Amino acid sequence: MKGTVGELGEFGLIRELTSRLTSTPAVRIGPGDDAAVVTAPDRRVVASTDVLLEGRHFRRDWSTAYDVGRKAAAQNLADIAAMGAVPTAILLGLVVPAELPATWATELMDGLRDECQVAGAAVVGGDVVRGDVITVAITALGDLRNQEPVTRGGAQPGDVVAVTGWLGWSAAGYAVLTRGFRSPRAFVEAHRRPEPPYHAGPAAAGLGATAMTDVSDGLVADLRHIAEASKVRIDLRSAAIDIPSQMADIGTAVGVDPMQWVLNGGEDHAIVATFPPDVKLPARWKVIGEVLHPSALPQVTVDGASWTKTGWDHFGDNGDAE
C-alpha cells in the first residue's frame, strides 16, 4: 500500500487497519459499530490503559512500526496478567501526522494484532486522529475467570518474593541502542518487543499469590509499590538473581554494573509476586527475596541494605529518555 495517512483519509485508514484484525470467541461485536461487545463471564472486567509517545517511549530509527505495536500491546496486556486476569481485548487510540506513510500505521496494527494473539486477546476497536506527534494509546481488558484479583496490597511478613520472565534485558538493550549498536540482538529485541509471561499471572493467582505486579518501571521501584501498599519491607537477595554472561559483557563494554539494569531497568514486564512460604512454585518461578515486618517505613532493601537508586519516572530526571 502506497501513500500517506492523509491521502488515505480517516475512514480509508480505519478500513485498512480493521481489515488486518482477527477475533476471538470472547468478542461478540468487533470493530465497525459504535462500540465493541466483549464477553465477561466473570461479571467483572479488569481494565488498564497506557500511552506511548514518539520520542519519549519509542523512536522510529530504533523500532519498526511492527515493533511499536508489539510493545504497546505487551505492556498493557502485562498489566492485566499481573492482576491475575486473562487478557481478552484491547482498544486503540491513534494520533498520527497526515504525512505519515500509511504503511507505518498498518504495520503498527499488525504488531498489535500479533501480540494480542500471543496473549489470547484481540483488537476490538478504537479511534484515529490527526496530530503532530505519533501517539499510541491502548486500553486493555481482561477476565478474572472466577478468581479474586491479586493486588499490590496483600503481601504478608514471611512470604517469599518470586519472579518469572526477563529482568534487565530491555535496559541492557537500551544501553546498546543509545551507543549506536544493534547487537547483541537478543537484548535489543527485548527492548523493542518485550515478552511478558502472560500465563504466569493467572497461574500465580491460582497458586495463592498474595501480591503481584509486572516489572514496568524497574524491579525495586515496582516492588516498592507492593511494600507501600502492603505496609511491609521486602528484602531482595542479589545472589539469587541471575545475570546472563552476555549481559555482563555488555555491562563491561559500557561501564555499567549489570545489576543496575536488573534492579532498576524497566519494560521487561516480568511478573513478580509474593507467595506464602509453603507454596510449591513451578520451575519457571525463581525465589529472589522475602517479605519482612517493616523496620520503619515500608521499603525495599537489597541484601539488607537500603537501595536508593530509583526506577523509571515519567516526570523525573529519567522521564525524557526513550
C-alpha positions as CSV (number, residue, x, y, z in Angstrom):
1,M,0.0,0.0,0.0
2,K,1.4,3.4,-1.0
3,G,0.6,6.9,0.0
4,T,0.2,8.7,3.3
5,V,-2.3,8.6,6.1
6,G,-3.7,12.0,4.8
7,E,-4.2,10.7,1.3
8,L,-5.9,7.6,2.6
9,G,-8.3,9.7,4.8
10,E,-9.8,8.8,8.2
11,F,-12.3,6.2,7.0
12,G,-9.9,4.7,4.5
13,L,-7.3,4.3,7.2
14,I,-9.8,2.7,9.5
15,R,-10.8,0.3,6.8
16,E,-7.2,-0.6,6.2
17,L,-6.5,-1.1,9.9
18,T,-9.6,-3.2,10.7
19,S,-9.2,-5.4,7.7
20,R,-6.0,-6.8,9.2
21,L,-7.6,-7.9,12.5
22,T,-8.5,-11.3,13.8
23,S,-11.0,-12.1,16.5
24,T,-11.5,-14.5,19.5
25,P,-14.6,-16.3,21.0
26,A,-14.8,-13.5,23.7
27,V,-15.5,-10.9,21.0
28,R,-19.3,-10.7,20.2
29,I,-19.1,-7.4,18.3
30,G,-15.8,-6.2,17.0
31,P,-14.8,-3.0,15.1
32,G,-17.3,-1.3,12.9
33,D,-20.1,-0.4,15.2
34,D,-20.5,2.4,17.8
35,A,-18.7,0.2,20.4
36,A,-17.4,-3.3,20.8
37,V,-19.0,-6.1,22.9
38,V,-16.7,-8.4,24.7
39,T,-18.0,-11.2,26.9
40,A,-17.2,-11.0,30.7
41,P,-18.2,-14.4,32.1
42,D,-16.8,-13.4,35.5
43,R,-19.1,-10.3,35.6
44,R,-16.0,-8.3,36.5
45,V,-13.8,-6.6,33.9
46,V,-10.2,-5.8,34.6
47,A,-9.1,-2.7,32.7
48,S,-5.8,-0.8,32.2
49,T,-4.6,2.0,29.9
50,D,-1.3,3.3,28.8
51,V,0.1,5.8,26.3
52,L,3.2,5.7,24.1
53,L,4.6,9.0,22.7
54,E,7.1,9.1,19.8
55,G,10.4,10.4,21.0
56,R,9.7,9.5,24.7
57,H,8.6,5.9,24.5
58,F,9.8,4.8,21.0
59,R,12.0,6.1,18.2
60,R,11.3,5.2,14.6
61,D,15.0,4.9,13.9
62,W,15.3,2.2,16.5
63,S,12.0,0.4,16.2
64,T,9.7,-0.5,13.3
65,A,6.0,0.2,13.4
66,Y,5.5,-3.5,14.0
67,D,7.9,-3.4,17.0
68,V,5.9,-0.4,18.4
69,G,2.7,-2.3,18.0
70,R,4.0,-5.4,19.8
71,K,5.4,-3.3,22.6
72,A,2.3,-1.2,23.0
73,A,0.1,-4.3,23.3
74,A,2.5,-6.1,25.5
75,Q,2.9,-3.5,28.2
76,N,-0.8,-3.2,28.6
77,L,-1.7,-6.8,28.5
78,A,1.0,-7.5,31.1
79,D,-0.9,-5.2,33.5
80,I,-4.0,-7.4,33.0
81,A,-2.0,-10.6,33.7
82,A,-0.4,-9.0,36.8
83,M,-3.8,-8.7,38.3
84,G,-4.3,-12.5,37.9
85,A,-6.6,-12.0,34.9
86,V,-6.7,-13.4,31.4
87,P,-6.4,-10.7,28.7
88,T,-9.4,-10.5,26.4
89,A,-9.2,-7.3,24.3
90,I,-7.6,-4.0,23.6
91,L,-8.8,-0.7,22.2
92,L,-6.5,1.6,20.2
93,G,-6.4,5.4,20.2
94,L,-4.0,6.5,17.5
95,V,-2.8,10.0,16.8
96,V,-0.7,10.4,13.6
97,P,0.5,13.2,11.3
98,A,-1.2,13.4,7.9
99,E,2.2,12.9,6.1
100,L,2.9,9.6,7.9
101,P,3.2,6.7,5.4
102,A,0.1,4.7,5.6
103,T,2.2,1.5,5.7
104,W,3.5,2.6,9.1
105,A,0.0,2.6,10.6
106,T,-0.9,-0.7,9.1
107,E,2.3,-2.3,10.3
108,L,1.6,-1.0,13.8
109,M,-1.8,-2.7,13.6
110,D,-0.1,-5.9,12.6
111,G,2.1,-5.7,15.7
112,L,-0.9,-5.1,17.9
113,R,-2.8,-8.0,16.4
114,D,0.1,-10.5,16.7
115,E,0.9,-9.6,20.3
116,C,-2.8,-9.9,21.2
117,Q,-2.8,-13.4,19.6
118,V,0.1,-14.4,21.8
119,A,-1.9,-13.4,24.9
120,G,-5.2,-14.8,23.6
121,A,-6.8,-11.4,23.1
122,A,-8.0,-9.3,20.2
123,V,-8.1,-5.7,19.0
124,V,-11.8,-4.8,19.1
125,G,-11.9,-1.1,18.2
126,G,-10.5,2.4,18.7
127,D,-10.1,5.8,17.1
128,V,-7.7,7.7,14.8
129,V,-7.0,11.4,15.0
130,R,-4.7,13.7,13.1
131,G,-1.9,15.2,15.2
132,D,1.7,16.5,15.1
133,V,3.3,13.6,17.1
134,I,2.6,9.9,16.8
135,T,0.8,8.8,20.0
136,V,-0.4,5.3,20.6
137,A,-3.0,4.9,23.5
138,I,-4.1,1.4,24.5
139,T,-6.9,0.3,26.8
140,A,-6.7,-3.4,27.7
141,L,-9.4,-5.6,29.1
142,G,-9.3,-8.9,31.0
143,D,-11.4,-11.5,32.7
144,L,-10.7,-12.9,36.2
145,R,-12.4,-16.3,35.5
146,N,-13.9,-16.5,39.0
147,Q,-10.6,-15.8,40.8
148,E,-10.1,-12.9,43.1
149,P,-7.8,-10.1,41.7
150,V,-4.3,-10.1,43.1
151,T,-3.5,-6.6,44.1
152,R,-0.3,-4.9,45.4
153,G,-1.7,-4.8,48.9
154,G,-1.7,-8.4,50.1
155,A,1.9,-9.3,50.9
156,Q,2.5,-10.7,54.4
157,P,5.6,-11.0,56.5
158,G,7.0,-14.5,55.9
159,D,6.0,-14.6,52.2
160,V,8.7,-15.3,49.6
161,V,9.2,-13.0,46.6
162,A,9.5,-14.7,43.3
163,V,9.8,-13.6,39.7
164,T,9.3,-15.1,36.3
165,G,10.4,-13.6,33.0
166,W,13.3,-11.4,32.0
167,L,15.0,-8.8,34.3
168,G,17.3,-6.1,32.9
169,W,17.2,-7.3,29.3
170,S,15.3,-4.2,28.0
171,A,17.6,-1.8,29.9
172,A,20.7,-3.6,28.5
173,G,19.2,-3.4,25.0
174,Y,18.5,0.3,25.5
175,A,22.2,0.9,26.6
176,V,23.3,-0.9,23.4
177,L,21.0,1.2,21.2
178,T,22.0,4.5,22.8
179,R,25.6,3.8,21.8
180,G,24.7,3.2,18.2
181,F,24.9,-0.6,18.1
182,R,22.3,-3.2,17.2
183,S,23.8,-6.3,18.9
184,P,23.7,-8.5,20.9
185,R,20.4,-8.9,19.1
186,A,18.6,-10.7,21.9
187,F,18.9,-7.7,24.2
188,V,18.0,-5.1,21.6
189,E,14.9,-7.2,20.6
190,A,14.0,-7.4,24.3
191,H,13.8,-3.6,24.4
192,R,11.9,-3.3,21.1
193,R,9.5,-6.2,21.8
194,P,9.1,-7.3,25.4
195,E,7.8,-10.8,26.0
196,P,5.7,-10.8,29.2
197,P,4.8,-14.2,30.6
198,Y,1.1,-13.7,30.3
199,H,0.2,-17.2,31.5
200,A,2.1,-16.6,34.8
201,G,-0.3,-14.0,36.2
202,P,-3.5,-16.1,36.3
203,A,-1.3,-19.2,37.3
204,A,0.1,-17.2,40.2
205,A,-3.3,-16.3,41.4
206,G,-4.3,-19.9,41.3
207,L,-1.2,-20.8,43.4
208,G,-2.3,-18.3,46.1
209,A,-0.1,-15.3,45.3
210,T,-0.7,-12.6,47.9
211,A,0.5,-9.6,45.9
212,M,1.7,-9.2,42.3
213,T,2.8,-6.7,39.7
214,D,4.6,-6.6,36.4
215,V,8.1,-5.0,36.2
216,S,7.5,-2.0,34.1
217,D,9.4,0.7,36.0
218,G,12.1,-1.4,37.5
219,L,12.2,-4.3,39.9
220,V,12.9,-2.3,43.0
221,A,10.5,0.5,42.0
222,D,7.7,-1.9,41.4
223,L,8.3,-3.9,44.5
224,R,8.3,-0.7,46.4
225,H,4.7,-0.2,45.3
226,I,3.9,-3.6,46.8
227,A,5.8,-2.8,50.0
228,E,4.0,0.5,50.4
229,A,0.5,-0.9,49.6
230,S,1.1,-3.9,51.9
231,K,3.0,-2.0,54.7
232,V,5.9,-4.4,54.7
233,R,9.6,-4.4,54.0
234,I,10.8,-6.5,51.0
235,D,14.4,-7.7,51.0
236,L,16.0,-9.0,47.8
237,R,18.9,-11.3,47.7
238,S,21.3,-10.3,44.9
239,A,23.0,-13.7,44.8
240,A,19.6,-15.3,43.9
241,I,19.3,-13.1,40.8
242,D,21.0,-14.5,37.7
243,I,22.9,-12.2,35.3
244,P,23.5,-13.8,31.9
245,S,27.0,-13.8,30.7
246,Q,26.2,-11.6,27.6
247,M,24.6,-9.0,29.9
248,A,27.7,-9.0,32.0
249,D,29.7,-8.5,28.8
250,I,27.6,-5.5,27.8
251,G,28.0,-4.0,31.2
252,T,31.8,-4.3,31.0
253,A,31.7,-2.8,27.5
254,V,29.7,0.3,28.6
255,G,31.0,0.6,32.1
256,V,27.8,-0.3,33.9
257,D,27.2,-2.8,36.7
258,P,24.5,-5.1,35.1
259,M,22.9,-5.5,38.5
260,Q,21.8,-1.9,38.0
261,W,19.8,-2.9,34.9
262,V,18.3,-5.9,36.8
263,L,17.2,-3.9,39.8
264,N,16.4,-0.5,38.1
265,G,15.6,-1.3,34.5
266,G,12.0,-1.4,33.4
267,E,10.0,-2.5,30.4
268,D,10.8,-6.2,30.6
269,H,7.3,-6.8,32.0
270,A,8.4,-9.8,34.0
271,I,5.9,-10.9,36.7
272,V,7.0,-10.5,40.3
273,A,4.8,-11.8,43.1
274,T,4.7,-12.7,46.8
275,F,3.6,-16.2,47.9
276,P,3.1,-17.9,51.3
277,P,6.3,-19.8,52.2
278,D,4.7,-23.2,51.9
279,V,3.6,-22.8,48.3
280,K,5.4,-25.1,45.9
281,L,6.3,-22.9,42.9
282,P,6.8,-24.2,39.4
283,A,10.3,-24.2,38.0
284,R,9.7,-21.1,35.9
285,W,9.4,-19.1,39.2
286,K,12.6,-18.1,41.0
287,V,12.6,-17.0,44.6
288,I,14.7,-13.8,44.9
289,G,13.7,-12.4,48.3
290,E,11.4,-12.4,51.3
291,V,8.7,-10.2,52.9
292,L,9.6,-8.9,56.4
293,H,7.9,-6.7,59.0
294,P,8.8,-3.1,58.3
295,S,11.6,-1.7,60.5
296,A,10.3,1.8,59.9
297,L,8.6,2.9,56.7
298,P,7.7,0.3,54.1
299,Q,10.7,-0.1,51.8
300,V,12.7,-2.4,49.5
301,T,16.2,-3.4,50.6
302,V,18.9,-5.4,48.8
303,D,20.9,-7.8,50.9
304,G,19.6,-6.0,54.0
305,A,20.8,-2.5,52.9
306,S,18.7,0.4,51.6
307,W,18.6,0.8,47.8
308,T,18.4,4.5,46.9
309,K,18.5,4.3,43.2
310,T,15.2,4.7,41.5
311,G,13.5,3.2,38.5
312,W,11.6,4.8,35.7
313,D,9.6,8.0,36.5
314,H,7.8,9.8,33.6
315,F,8.1,13.1,35.5
316,G,11.6,12.6,37.0
317,D,15.0,13.2,35.5
318,N,14.8,10.0,33.5
319,G,11.4,10.8,32.0
320,D,12.7,12.4,28.9
321,A,14.7,9.4,27.6
322,E,13.3,6.9,25.1
